Amino acid sequence: MAEMKYKRVLLKLSGEALMGEKQYGIDNERLMQYGREIKLIAERGVEVAVVVGGGNIFRGIQADGSMIDRVQGDHMGMLATVINSLSLQSALESIGLKTRLQTAIKMEQIAEPFIRRKAVRHLEKGRVVIFGAGTGNPYFTTDTAASLRAIEIEADVILKGTRVDGIYSADPEKDANAVKFDNLSFSEAISKNLNVMDMTAFTLCRENNVPIIVFDMNKPGNLTRVLEGQRVGTLVEV
């Protein structure tokens, strides 16, 4: 069995990914699939932290043009990420993993507040740590939350699980001539205006030398292949 290339990782999942084939909400089959993929790497000694988006329930930008102001809308989006985090926590625990959910907004009845030292200690003890409620601040995305938490816990890499098998020159679902990149520097990704993460998240990773791997999370076994160092997805590094 191949040795794992990374010891501590931050896995970023979009809320939309949890929808599976549904139009909104959470697809239990997709949720359990992700749970099993995470279990495979956790059982091989990888310390796993997870950030989940909330777009399958509510996005702050949905508030644009409505009676809901941006700050309120972003707070609603943060709560949506907590709902997704709770569902992922339940899925992971149902298959035998020990977990902790920490939130950037205090809600002690259902989760711990985010405390960096406690998060690191949980990881060291083999618990999967899920970070909910984004950064706790409006105007910041869950991509930024993932970058921030990855830096704080000193993760070796950010794994961005999507439904596409890497970064392309254009949207491969819309452009048949889109070209896939195996490796990119942060500077190349910026100059080519590639939509990897929002610019705040991207800049945080570049300034703190945290590599990003974008890969297809929906293909069974891909998460393990990435951790084994196989050529899967697109690697972005300094």
RAWOQUI-V580535 format. One line per field, one symbol per residue. ss: DSSP state (H for helix, E for strand, C for the rest). Layout:
ss=???
//
This chain:
ss=CCCCCCCEEEEEECCHHHHCCCCCCCCHHHHHHHHHHHHHHHCCCCEEEEEECCCCCCCHHHHCCCCCCHHHHHHHHHHHHHHHHHHHHHHHHHCCCCEEEEECCCCCCCCEECCHHHHHHHHHCCCEEEEECCCCCCCCCHHHHHHHHHHHCCCCEEEEEECCCCEECCCCCCCCCCCEECEEEHHHHHHCCCCCCCHHHHHHHHHCCCEEEEEECCCCCHHHHHHCCCCCCEEEEC
//
